[in-house]
Amino acid sequence: MRTQVAIVGGGPAGLLLSVLLHKAGIESVVLERQTKAHVLGRIRAGVLEQGFVGLMEEAGLADRLHREGLIHEGLSLSFGENRFRLDLAGLVGRPVVVYGQTEVTRDLYAARDGLGLATEFEVDNVALAGLQGDAPFVTYEVDGEARRLDCDFVAGCDGFHGISRQHIPEGVRREFERVYPFGWLGVLSETPPVDEELLYANSVRGFALCSMRSHKLSRHYIQCSLSDRVEDWSDDDFWEELKRRIPSEFTGRLVTGPSIEKSIAPLRSFVCEPMRWGRLFLCGDAAHIVPPTGAKGLNSAASDVHYLNRALRRFYLDGDSEGIERYSEQALARVWKVERFSWWMTSLMHHFPDQSDFDLRMQQAEFAFLGESRAAQEALAQNYVGLPY
């Protein structure tokens, strides 16, 4: 089998890239290790920057997003009982949209199915070859049957644990990482949100986030130890701990209920340089990870898709390879700014095991400055709604 672009990974980054390329008449095949049901069952972030919304519009897939997505023009941040609202729309003129990653992925798969685009599921033993030449190819197995996909380029959209990044030689590849000494315990429940907008809370007991997927579906998180297991936390224990961490003005509004999904996610910052090696391009989590505090994981993957889509269009439609040559440089310039913001917000809103009294006072002073300074709020808002591509 032959295609122009082989896309390894059937998550939202790979799917969005494939649809955008199709709009330009560029062929692609998506290879996914899991089943379609498994991919659609992943519970992930739900805050979308306007840049991501714009890409969905460009792909012709934004109708349901606009119909069902919740436009948020602000959010709340609290430190103990002290709280202020960050007016995103008033400060930088742009909101964010709350629309779950599961729904984004569902829209993308529906589009691919409707367009008859090729997707291979449950692929094993994926290997990339010929990446430094003019004729790269991908070998893999489906149900024990060996297959080969010849292509012009390979887009590695297969996540942090995928195989694509490992094909960049160790002598070329440089990795930067910060592993945080805590995780997030998340609960999804059929309960109304505690507020119309997201609430980020720092308390003496640690971080908490009250978020939502819709007016009837809430997603809440609390900072937890990396040694905790999901089985250690009953639903009642979770709700009681959440109440202890959010300002008292919200506790009376909190509606509790049985969890639909409960999981613990570790937090890390990670960047791989370069994001291109020969005919291989890394996209999204395959190249970089951010802690979820700033809601940047899916959005930073979308910025990679933007740059790679433009680069491949220039190559195929205009015979211009400059975008391909500069892909890594352009993508990383934005990635590191996103990493900085996510690291900063994580440092501000969490308690660290080795935190001293001085460190705590610095957090308090930083929060007080944010609450008083419009310039500081503008900088936070600019990063939260999304830096330009």
C-alpha positions as CSV (number, residue, x, y, z in Angstrom):
1,M,0.0,0.0,0.0
2,R,1.2,3.5,-0.7
3,T,0.1,7.0,0.5
4,Q,1.7,10.4,0.6
5,V,1.7,10.9,4.4
6,A,1.7,8.0,6.9
7,I,0.2,9.1,10.2
8,V,1.2,7.0,13.2
9,G,-1.4,7.5,15.9
10,G,-5.2,7.8,15.7
11,G,-5.7,10.4,18.5
12,P,-7.0,13.9,17.8
13,A,-3.7,15.3,16.5
14,G,-3.3,12.6,13.8
15,L,-7.0,12.7,12.9
16,L,-7.1,16.5,12.6
17,L,-3.9,16.5,10.4
18,S,-5.4,13.8,8.2
19,V,-8.6,15.7,7.6
20,L,-6.8,19.0,6.9
21,L,-4.5,17.3,4.4
22,H,-7.5,15.7,2.7
23,K,-9.0,19.1,2.3
24,A,-5.9,20.1,0.3
25,G,-6.0,16.9,-1.8
26,I,-3.1,15.2,0.1
27,E,-3.5,11.5,0.8
28,S,-2.8,10.0,4.2
29,V,-3.3,6.7,6.1
30,V,-3.7,6.6,9.9
31,L,-2.3,3.7,11.9
32,E,-3.7,3.2,15.4
33,R,-2.4,0.7,18.0
34,Q,-5.7,0.6,19.9
35,T,-9.3,-0.1,18.9
36,K,-11.5,2.8,17.8
37,A,-13.7,2.2,20.9
38,H,-10.6,2.5,23.2
39,V,-9.6,5.8,21.6
40,L,-13.1,7.2,21.9
41,G,-13.2,6.1,25.6
42,R,-10.3,8.2,26.7
43,I,-11.2,11.0,29.1
44,R,-9.0,14.0,28.5
45,A,-8.9,17.8,28.6
46,G,-11.9,19.9,27.5
47,V,-10.6,23.5,27.3
48,L,-10.0,24.6,23.7
49,E,-8.1,27.7,22.5
50,Q,-9.5,29.7,19.7
51,G,-6.6,28.4,17.5
52,F,-7.9,24.9,17.9
53,V,-11.4,26.0,17.2
54,G,-10.1,27.7,14.0
55,L,-8.5,24.5,12.8
56,M,-11.7,22.6,13.3
57,E,-13.5,25.3,11.3
58,E,-10.9,25.0,8.6
59,A,-11.5,21.2,8.5
60,G,-15.2,21.9,8.2
61,L,-15.9,20.1,11.5
62,A,-16.9,22.8,13.9
63,D,-20.7,22.7,13.7
64,R,-21.3,20.5,16.8
65,L,-18.5,22.2,18.6
66,H,-20.2,25.6,18.1
67,R,-23.6,24.1,19.0
68,E,-22.6,22.3,22.1
69,G,-19.4,23.9,23.3
70,L,-19.5,26.2,26.3
71,I,-18.0,29.6,25.8
72,H,-16.1,30.7,28.9
73,E,-15.1,34.4,29.0
74,G,-13.3,34.0,32.4
75,L,-12.3,31.7,35.2
76,S,-11.7,31.9,38.9
77,L,-8.5,31.4,40.9
78,S,-8.4,31.1,44.7
79,F,-5.7,30.9,47.4
80,G,-7.5,29.7,50.5
81,E,-10.5,31.9,50.9
82,N,-9.1,34.6,48.6
83,R,-10.5,34.5,45.1
84,F,-10.5,36.7,42.0
85,R,-12.1,36.2,38.6
86,L,-9.8,36.4,35.5
87,D,-11.8,38.2,32.8
88,L,-10.4,36.6,29.7
89,A,-12.6,38.4,27.2
90,G,-12.2,41.7,28.9
91,L,-8.4,41.4,29.2
92,V,-7.5,40.0,25.8
93,G,-10.7,40.0,23.8
94,R,-11.0,36.2,23.4
95,P,-12.7,33.4,25.3
96,V,-12.0,29.7,25.5
97,V,-14.4,26.9,24.6
98,V,-15.2,23.9,26.9
99,Y,-15.7,20.9,24.7
100,G,-14.4,17.5,25.7
101,Q,-11.5,15.9,23.8
102,T,-13.6,12.8,23.5
103,E,-16.2,14.8,21.6
104,V,-13.4,16.3,19.4
105,T,-12.2,12.8,18.6
106,R,-15.7,11.6,17.9
107,D,-16.2,14.4,15.4
108,L,-12.9,13.7,13.7
109,Y,-13.6,9.9,13.3
110,A,-17.1,10.6,12.0
111,A,-15.6,12.9,9.4
112,R,-13.0,10.4,8.4
113,D,-15.6,7.7,8.1
114,G,-17.8,9.9,6.0
115,L,-14.9,10.8,3.7
116,G,-13.9,7.1,3.4
117,L,-10.4,7.8,4.6
118,A,-8.1,4.8,5.4
119,T,-7.6,3.9,9.1
120,E,-5.9,0.7,10.3
121,F,-6.7,-0.2,13.9
122,E,-5.0,-2.6,16.3
123,V,-1.7,-2.4,14.5
124,D,1.3,-4.1,16.2
125,N,5.1,-4.0,15.8
126,V,5.2,-0.7,14.0
127,A,8.6,0.2,12.6
128,L,9.8,3.2,10.5
129,A,12.5,2.9,7.8
130,G,14.1,5.0,5.1
131,L,13.5,8.3,7.1
132,Q,16.7,9.9,5.8
133,G,16.0,9.1,2.2
134,D,13.3,9.9,-0.4
135,A,11.3,6.8,0.1
136,P,10.4,6.2,3.8
137,F,8.0,3.4,4.7
138,V,6.3,1.9,7.7
139,T,6.0,-1.8,8.5
140,Y,3.4,-3.2,10.9
141,E,1.2,-6.2,11.6
142,V,-2.6,-6.5,11.8
143,D,-3.9,-9.8,13.2
144,G,-0.4,-11.3,12.7
145,E,-0.3,-10.3,9.1
146,A,2.8,-8.3,8.0
147,R,2.0,-5.1,6.1
148,R,4.0,-2.3,4.5
149,L,3.0,1.3,3.9
150,D,5.2,3.3,1.5
151,C,5.0,7.1,1.8
152,D,6.7,10.4,1.3
153,F,6.6,11.5,4.9
154,V,5.7,10.1,8.3
155,A,3.9,12.1,11.0
156,G,4.5,10.6,14.5
157,C,1.4,11.4,16.4
158,D,1.5,8.4,18.7
159,G,2.0,10.0,22.1
160,F,4.6,10.0,24.7
161,H,4.9,6.2,24.9
162,G,4.8,5.7,21.1
163,I,7.6,4.4,18.8
164,S,8.0,7.4,16.5
165,R,10.3,9.5,18.8
166,Q,12.6,6.5,19.4
167,H,13.5,6.5,15.7
168,I,15.4,9.7,16.1
169,P,18.9,8.5,17.0
170,E,20.1,9.1,20.6
171,G,23.0,11.1,19.3
172,V,20.6,13.5,17.6
173,R,17.7,13.5,20.0
174,R,17.8,15.7,23.1
175,E,15.1,15.3,25.8
176,F,14.2,17.7,28.6
177,E,12.0,16.6,31.5
178,R,10.6,17.6,34.8
179,V,8.6,15.0,36.7
180,Y,6.4,16.5,39.4
181,P,6.1,14.9,42.9
182,F,2.3,14.5,42.8
183,G,-0.5,13.5,40.6
184,W,-4.1,14.5,39.8
185,L,-7.0,12.4,41.0
186,G,-9.9,13.1,38.6
187,V,-13.6,12.2,38.9
188,L,-16.2,12.5,36.1
189,S,-19.8,12.7,37.4
190,E,-23.3,13.4,36.1
191,T,-23.6,16.5,38.3
192,P,-24.0,20.2,37.5
193,P,-20.8,22.2,37.7
194,V,-20.1,24.1,40.9
195,D,-19.9,27.4,38.9
196,E,-20.4,28.6,35.4
197,E,-16.7,28.9,34.9
198,L,-13.6,26.9,35.9
199,L,-12.3,27.2,39.5
200,Y,-8.6,26.7,40.2
201,A,-7.9,26.4,43.9
202,N,-4.8,26.3,46.0
203,S,-5.4,25.4,49.7
204,V,-3.4,24.3,52.6
205,R,-4.3,20.8,51.6
206,G,-3.2,21.1,48.0
207,F,-4.6,21.9,44.6
208,A,-8.1,21.4,43.3
209,L,-9.9,22.1,40.0
210,C,-13.6,22.3,39.4
211,S,-14.3,21.9,35.7
212,M,-17.1,20.6,33.5
213,R,-17.9,18.9,30.2
214,S,-21.5,20.2,29.9
215,H,-24.2,21.8,32.1
216,K,-24.9,18.3,33.5
217,L,-21.5,16.7,33.4
218,S,-18.7,17.7,35.8
219,R,-15.0,16.9,35.9
220,H,-13.2,17.6,39.2
221,Y,-9.6,17.1,40.3
222,I,-7.5,17.1,43.4
223,Q,-3.8,16.9,43.9
224,C,-2.8,13.6,45.3
225,S,0.3,11.6,46.2
226,L,2.0,9.5,43.5
227,S,1.7,6.5,45.8
228,D,-2.1,6.8,45.9
229,R,-4.2,4.3,44.0
230,V,-7.7,4.9,42.6
231,E,-8.9,2.1,45.0
232,D,-7.8,4.2,47.9
233,W,-10.4,6.9,47.2
234,S,-14.1,6.2,47.6
235,D,-16.5,8.7,46.0
236,D,-17.4,10.1,49.4
237,D,-13.8,10.5,50.3
238,F,-13.1,12.4,47.1
239,W,-16.1,14.8,47.5
240,E,-15.2,15.5,51.2
241,E,-11.6,16.3,50.3
242,L,-12.7,18.5,47.4
243,K,-14.9,20.5,49.7
244,R,-11.9,21.1,52.0
245,R,-9.9,22.6,49.2
246,I,-12.3,25.1,47.5
247,P,-13.5,28.4,49.0
248,S,-16.4,28.1,51.3
249,E,-18.6,30.2,49.0
250,F,-18.6,27.2,46.6
251,T,-19.0,24.3,49.0
252,G,-22.8,24.9,49.4
253,R,-23.3,24.8,45.6
254,L,-21.3,21.6,45.1
255,V,-23.6,18.7,44.0
256,T,-22.1,15.3,44.6
257,G,-22.9,12.0,42.9
258,P,-21.5,8.6,41.8
259,S,-18.4,8.8,39.7
260,I,-18.6,7.7,36.1
261,E,-14.9,7.5,35.7
262,K,-12.0,7.9,38.2
263,S,-8.3,8.0,37.5
264,I,-5.0,9.3,38.7
265,A,-2.6,11.0,36.3
266,P,1.0,11.8,37.0
267,L,2.3,15.3,36.0
268,R,5.4,16.0,33.9
269,S,6.9,18.6,31.7
270,F,8.8,17.1,28.7
271,V,10.2,18.3,25.4
272,C,12.1,16.5,22.6
273,E,14.4,18.3,20.3
274,P,14.4,18.2,17.3
275,M,10.8,17.5,16.2
276,R,11.9,16.6,12.7
277,W,14.4,14.0,11.5
278,G,14.6,13.5,7.8
279,R,11.1,12.6,6.6
280,L,9.8,12.1,10.1
281,F,7.8,14.8,12.0
282,L,6.7,14.5,15.6
283,C,3.4,16.0,16.7
284,G,1.8,16.5,20.0
285,D,2.6,14.2,23.0
286,A,5.2,12.3,20.9
287,A,7.3,15.5,21.2
288,H,6.2,17.3,24.3
289,I,4.1,16.9,27.4
290,V,2.8,19.6,29.8
291,P,1.2,19.3,33.2
292,P,-2.6,19.8,32.7
293,T,-2.8,22.9,35.0
294,G,-2.8,25.3,32.1
295,A,-5.1,23.2,29.8
296,K,-2.4,23.1,27.1
297,G,-1.9,19.4,26.1
298,L,-4.4,19.1,23.3
299,N,-4.0,22.8,22.3
300,S,-0.2,22.5,21.9
301,A,-0.7,19.4,19.8
302,A,-3.0,21.5,17.6
303,S,-0.3,24.1,17.1
304,D,2.0,21.3,15.8
305,V,-0.7,20.2,13.4
306,H,-1.1,23.8,12.2
307,Y,2.6,24.1,11.3
308,L,2.9,20.6,9.8
309,N,-0.3,21.0,7.7
310,R,1.0,24.3,6.3
311,A,4.4,22.8,5.6
312,L,3.0,19.8,3.7
313,R,0.6,22.0,1.7
314,R,3.5,24.2,0.6
315,F,5.5,21.2,-0.4
316,Y,2.8,19.4,-2.4
317,L,0.9,22.4,-3.8
318,D,3.7,24.9,-4.3
319,G,6.8,22.8,-4.5
320,D,8.2,24.8,-1.6
321,S,10.1,22.8,1.1
322,E,10.9,25.7,3.4
323,G,8.0,24.9,5.8
324,I,9.3,21.3,6.1
325,E,12.8,22.5,6.8
326,R,11.6,24.9,9.4
327,Y,8.9,22.8,11.0
328,S,10.9,21.8,14.1
329,E,12.1,25.4,14.7
330,Q,8.7,26.9,14.4
331,A,6.9,24.3,16.5
332,L,9.5,24.4,19.3
333,A,9.4,28.2,19.5
334,R,5.8,28.0,20.6
335,V,6.1,24.7,22.5
336,W,8.7,26.2,24.9
337,K,6.5,29.2,25.7
338,V,3.6,26.8,26.4
339,E,5.9,24.7,28.6
340,R,6.9,27.8,30.6
341,F,3.3,28.8,31.2
342,S,2.2,25.3,32.3
343,W,5.2,25.0,34.6
344,W,4.5,28.4,36.1
345,M,0.9,27.8,36.7
346,T,1.6,24.4,38.2
347,S,4.2,25.9,40.5
348,L,1.8,28.6,41.6
349,M,-1.2,26.4,42.4
350,H,0.2,23.2,44.0
351,H,1.9,22.3,47.2
352,F,5.3,20.6,46.9
353,P,6.6,18.0,49.4
354,D,9.7,20.0,50.1
355,Q,8.0,23.4,50.1
356,S,9.4,25.7,52.8
357,D,7.6,28.5,54.6
358,F,9.5,30.9,52.4
359,D,8.2,29.1,49.3
360,L,4.6,29.3,50.6
361,R,5.0,33.0,51.2
362,M,6.2,33.5,47.6
363,Q,3.1,31.7,46.3
364,Q,0.9,33.9,48.4
365,A,2.7,37.0,47.2
366,E,2.5,35.9,43.6
367,F,-1.2,35.3,43.9
368,A,-1.8,38.7,45.7
369,F,0.1,40.4,42.9
370,L,-2.0,38.6,40.2
371,G,-5.2,39.8,42.0
372,E,-4.0,43.4,42.0
373,S,-2.1,43.8,38.7
374,R,-4.0,44.2,35.5
375,A,-0.7,43.7,33.6
376,A,-0.1,40.4,35.3
377,Q,-3.7,39.3,34.6
378,E,-3.3,40.2,31.0
379,A,-0.2,38.0,30.7
380,L,-2.0,35.1,32.3
381,A,-5.0,35.6,30.2
382,Q,-3.0,35.8,27.0
383,N,-1.3,32.5,27.7
384,Y,-4.5,30.8,28.9
385,V,-6.6,31.7,25.8
386,G,-3.6,30.7,23.6
387,L,-0.6,32.3,22.0
388,P,-0.8,33.0,18.3
389,Y,0.6,30.5,15.8
